[in-house]
Amino acid sequence: MTALLFLIPVALGMGLIGLVAFLWSLRSGQFDDPKGAAERILQDDDNPLP
């Protein structure tokens, strides 16, 4: 039972750190992709065979 008194705050702290890191990455533009996969899939990189 005493282990839960230690593990619950540790788990909540780690979750809070993860949430702060995620929000920081959103605000700093880590997930911005103006030319995303939706447009890249339409580009034809293959050379046609003669």
Secondary structure, DSSP 8 states (H G I E B T S, - for coil): -HHHHHHHHHHHHHHHHHHHHHHHHHHTTTT--SS-HHHHTTS--S----
